[in-house]
């Protein structure tokens, strides 16, 4: 099959082919999702090595349970869910606590001191935002990454994180408001827009 | 609806015309609301420009090697049991037939009797071959047998798939 044809195949078509026994076609899925999944894992696990190991684990799990994938949902949502759960397992195995999500800045006063430090050292607003996101509790950071960087809808985010649609929306709004309040402290919005 | 929710819904593009008018009024009255909206817009614009952090370059190759090494890619196992059992059954049946023919031949000494039997068989076959009713009957029985075989095979296939998916 030519590279052009392969690139134009949908996820479902590739999966059907893998299920039929063309297991080598699974590399197309790996190529398609490795960067997005790695990005998510890196943000959750905060470590390159753990993220790579979890990435391999996630693709392996998806491969093993491919027969359980039902085509009513999109493959990306199903796979993101595997990635998310794998990351949570890694965190649990390292006995790291999964921080409770923030509702406002008052929930995490240390974020204000981090913010001062970050603001003093970054060169551009993009880095400032990403470094702030890295300091947020996992769920707050994740909802922003899934929504903006991965382009998932709120409905898909709710499926990946196993929360209700309303909770996904509330979490996104709260996380964005935390960043907004920090941005306002420095009047940074005037530089960005 | 509080102001923060209204602003966020506006950023997400999920508010109706009435709410937009409400927001416009708020923005005219309150400078802080306008600042908040600008900050949210800045976040929205900036976040959309952020790219993925890329996975290690050789990840795909490493993963393919890992799959091969750990033999995760299972080759489809061929089912040798069913054909073997069927072949054995056929061989046994043929042996029984051969033995029974051999002994019946031994018990028949008279060659005229053998000719008579062969003639009877020939007459029977000619009668069946020349009778349209037998043709119809044969075709119907074959059709019913094939349909039953197909249904049995399909049921079995679905059952196996169900077991595999568990």
Interface residues (C-beta under 8 A of the other chain):
Chain A: X21 X23 X26 X27 X30 X31 X34 X35 X36 X37 X38 X39 X42 X43 X52 X55 X56 X59 X60 X63 X64 X67 X68 X125 X126 X129 X130 X144 X148 X149 X172 X173 X176 X177 X179 X180 X183 X184 X188 X189 X190 X192 X193
Chain B: X4 X5 X8 X11 X12 X35 X36 X38 X39 X40 X41 X42 X43 X44 X45 X46 X47 X48 X49 X50 X51 X52 X53 X54 X55 X56 X59 X60 X62 X63 X64 X66 X67 X72 X73 X76 X164 X165
